[in-house]
C-alpha cells in the first residue's frame, strides 16, 4: 500500500534502466516503473557551483525522499541506475546522498536526459 502524499511532495515515476545484448550491441530499455512522492527543487545559486562543470549548463534538479531508494549508474558494478519522469521529461540519477541524522532522507541530484528512452 502506497503512503499518502505529504505537503509539498509531487508524484514522480521511476524506471530501472536495463541493457539487453542483441548482436553484440546493448539495447537500452526501461523496466515497468513505479510512482512515488518526493520534493523537487531546482539547483540554483551557490548549489550550482557544487555540480561538475560539464553538467552546469544542463537542467539539474534535487529530489528529496524518505521512502524510496534509487540507484545511480555504476560502471564498476555494471548497473545503469534509474530514470525519473518529472513533468513529462526524463531525468537520470547522477548523485545519491543519504542523510541519517535529524530527519532521515535521501537526496538525489538528477539531470535531464537529452535523448529520452522510450517508456514501457
ROVEX-526416 format. One record per atom (N, C-alpha, C): x, y, z; residue in three letters. Coordinates in steps of 0.02 Angstrom, whole numbers, padded with zeros to 5 digits, always signed. Layout:
XYZala ...
***
This chain:
+00042-00059+00000unk +00000+00000+00000unk +00044+00062+00000unk +00034+00105-00048unk +00074+00166-00053unk +00052+00216+00000unk +00099+00254+00025unk +00082+00304+00076unk +00051+00365+00043unk +00020+00406+00083unk -00012+00466+00057unk +00038+00522+00045unk +00021+00565-00001unk +00063+00623-00017unk +00065+00671+00042unk +00124+00700+00055unk +00134+00749+00108unk +00139+00817+00075unk +00124+00870+00112unk +00126+00938+00086unk +00192+00952+00050unk +00189+00978-00010unk +00248+00996-00049unk +00275+00941-00093unk +00254+00879-00082unk +00280+00824-00123unk +00243+00820-00190unk +00278+00794-00239unk +00249+00784-00305unk +00255+00711-00326unk +00208+00688-00364unk +00210+00619-00388unk +00259+00613-00445unk +00306+00566-00441unk +00355+00553-00492unk +00352+00480-00511unk +00375+00463-00570unk +00379+00394-00591unk +00452+00376-00603unk +00474+00321-00575unk +00544+00298-00583unk +00545+00233-00622unk +00594+00226-00666unk +00603+00167-00708unk +00675+00143-00700unk +00685+00078-00694unk +00752+00048-00694unk +00776+00042-00765unk +00836+00066-00779unk +00866+00062-00846unk +00902-00004-00853unk +00889-00041-00907unk +00922-00105-00919unk +00952-00106-00989unk +01006-00145-00996unk +01038-00154-01061unk +01032-00227-01081unk +01004-00239-01140unk +00995-00307-01165unk +01041-00317-01225unk +01089-00366-01221unk +01134-00376-01279unk +01097-00408-01338unk +01103-00376-01397unk +01074-00402-01459unk +01126-00392-01513unk +01150-00447-01542unk +01200-00444-01595unk +01261-00401-01576unk +01289-00416-01518unk +01348-00383-01491unk +01338-00308-01478unk +01276-00285-01474unk +01260-00216-01456unk +01210-00217-01399unk +01215-00168-01355unk +01167-00163-01300unk +01108-00119-01320unk +01049-00146-01311unk +00988-00109-01323unk +00964-00083-01254unk +00959-00017-01247unk +00939+00013-01184unk +00863+00018-01181unk +00834-00005-01126unk +00762-00001-01117unk +00747+00012-01043unk +00683+00022-01028unk +00662+00034-00959unk +00615-00021-00936unk +00625-00043-00873unk +00579-00091-00843unk +00516-00053-00823unk +00460-00088-00814unk +00399-00054-00791unk +00414-00012-00728unk +00385+00046-00726unk +00400+00094-00673unk +00354+00089-00613unk +00369+00132-00564unk +00326+00138-00505unk +00322+00212-00487unk +00267+00231-00456unk +00256+00301-00437unk +00274+00310-00364unk +00305+00366-00348unk +00324+00382-00279unk +00320+00458-00271unk +00328+00481-00210unk +00322+00553-00196unk +00388+00580-00171unk +00405+00641-00195unk +00467+00674-00174unk +00459+00749-00181unk +00498+00786-00142unk +00502+00858-00151unk +00552+00871-00207unk +00536+00918-00251unk +00578+00933-00309unk +00602+01005-00303unk +00669+01014-00305unk +00699+01081-00300unk +00746+01091-00359unk +00742+01149-00392unk +00791+01164-00445unk +00859+01179-00413unk +00912+01167-00449unk +00979+01183-00424unk +00996+01253-00449unk +01002+01299-00401unk +01017+01369-00419unk +01068+01396-00370unk +01092+01456-00384unk +01137+01491-00339unk +01201+01454-00324unk +01222+01456-00262unk +01285+01426-00242unk +01285+01350-00251unk +01227+01317-00248unk +01225+01245-00256unk +01246+01225-00326unk +01235+01269-00374unk +01255+01254-00443unk +01331+01247-00448unk +01368+01282-00405unk +01441+01277-00406unk +01466+01209-00381unk +01423+01170-00348unk +01442+01104-00324unk +01431+01050-00377unk +01398+01068-00432unk +01386+01021-00486unk +01448+01018-00530unk +01467+00959-00555unk +01525+00955-00600unk +01518+01005-00658unk +01573+01035-00678unk +01573+01089-00727unk +01537+01071-00792unk +01545+01011-00817unk +01513+00991-00879unk +01438+00984-00874unk +01411+00979-00813unk +01339+00970-00803unk +01303+01036-00786unk +01340+01090-00776unk +01310+01153-00753unk +01262+01185-00803unk +01273+01174-00867unk +01229+01205-00917unk +01170+01160-00935unk +01162+01104-00901unk +01107+01059-00913unk +01056+01067-00857unk +00995+01046-00869unk +00942+01053-00819unk +00952+01002-00763unk +00967+01026-00703unk +00978+00984-00645unk +00925+00999-00592unk +00905+00948-00556unk +00857+00955-00500unk +00882+00915-00441unk +00858+00933-00382unk +00867+00891-00322unk +00800+00861-00304unk +00799+00797-00290unk +00739+00763-00265unk +00753+00742-00194unk +00706+00755-00148unk +00713+00737-00078unk +00659+00686-00062unk +00679+00627-00038unk +00632+00573-00025unk +00649+00538+00041unk +00597+00511+00073unk +00608+00473+00134unk +00589+00399+00126unk +00561+00380+00069unk +00535+00312+00066unk +00553+00271+00005unk +00600+00292-00035unk +00620+00252-00093unk +00695+00259-00103unk +00726+00206-00127unk +00798+00208-00141unk +00809+00192-00215unk +00836+00241-00249unk +00852+00234-00320unk +00927+00228-00329unk +00948+00203-00387unk +01019+00192-00400unk +01043+00240-00454unk +01106+00260-00447unk +01139+00298-00500unk +01180+00249-00542unk +01198+00268-00603unk +01239+00223-00645unk +01305+00208-00610unk +01328+00145-00617unk +01391+00123-00586unk +01426+00078-00636unk +01480+00103-00667unk +01516+00064-00718unk +01548+00002-00688unk +01576+00008-00629unk +01610-00050-00598unk +01561-00107-00584unk +01501-00089-00560unk +01451-00141-00545unk +01411-00161-00608unk +01417-00122-00661unk +01382-00137-00722unk +01308-00120-00720unk +01287-00074-00675unk +01217-00054-00671unk +01207+00013-00705unk +01147+00023-00732unk +01131+00085-00768unk +01088+00132-00727unk +01066+00112-00669unk +01029+00156-00625unk +00956+00164-00643unk +00928+00221-00623unk +00857+00236-00633unk +00849+00300-00673unk +00792+00305-00706unk +00770+00366-00739unk +00705+00387-00705unk +00699+00452-00691unk +00639+00479-00660unk +00604+00524-00710unk +00538+00517-00715unk +00499+00560-00759unk +00466+00614-00716unk +00481+00677-00733unk +00453+00734-00697unk +00428+00784-00749unk +00364+00800-00747unk +00333+00847-00795unk +00346+00827-00867unk +00343+00762-00881unk +00350+00737-00949unk +00421+00732-00974unk +00470+00751-00934unk +00540+00746-00955unk +00576+00692-00915unk +00624+00659-00945unk +00662+00607-00911unk +00726+00636-00880unk +00740+00614-00819unk +00799+00635-00783unk +00837+00574-00759unk +00902+00573-00769unk +00945+00518-00747unk +00973+00535-00678unk +00973+00485-00633unk +01003+00495-00567unk +01078+00504-00576unk +01106+00558-00550unk +01177+00572-00556unk +01214+00562-00489unk +01184+00585-00434unk +01214+00577-00368unk +01161+00556-00318unk +01181+00514-00271unk +01136+00492-00218unk +01170+00508-00152unk +01134+00545-00109unk +01162+00564-00044unk +01112+00544+00011unk +01135+00500+00057unk +01093+00477+00113unk +01108+00518+00175unk +01056+00539+00210unk +01063+00576+00273unk +01024+00540+00327unk +01058+00523+00382unk +01026+00484+00436unk +01024+00522+00502unk +01031+00586+00502unk +01031+00624+00564unk +00960+00643+00584unk +00948+00707+00595unk +00884+00731+00621unk +00824+00703+00582unk +00825+00712+00517unk +00771+00686+00475unk +00803+00639+00423unk +00793+00575+00431unk +00822+00528+00384unk +00789+00537+00316unk +00830+00548+00265unk +00804+00556+00198unk +00861+00545+00148unk +00843+00543+00085unk +00892+00535+00032unk +00881+00592-00017unk +00937+00622-00039unk +00935+00673-00091unk +00964+00643-00155unk +00931+00656-00210unk +00954+00634-00275unk +00966+00695-00318unk +01026+00700-00348unk +01036+00751-00399unk +01021+00716-00465unk +00975+00744-00503unk +00955+00715-00567unk +00969+00766-00622unk +00985+00740-00682unk +00999+00782-00739unk +00956+00761-00797unk +00928+00810-00833unk +00883+00794-00888unk +00918+00753-00942unk +00884+00703-00967unk +00910+00659-01020unk +00898+00694-01087unk +00952+00702-01127unk +00945+00737-01191unk +00910+00694-01244unk +00921+00628-01241unk +00888+00582-01287unk +00845+00534-01247unk +00780+00550-01239unk +00737+00508-01197unk +00734+00436-01220unk +00728+00391-01171unk +00722+00319-01184unk +00647+00304-01190unk +00624+00266-01240unk +00553+00251-01246unk +00525+00219-01182unk +00469+00245-01158unk +00439+00219-01097unk +00402+00154-01112unk +00401+00108-01063unk +00366+00044-01074unk +00291+00054-01077unk 
***
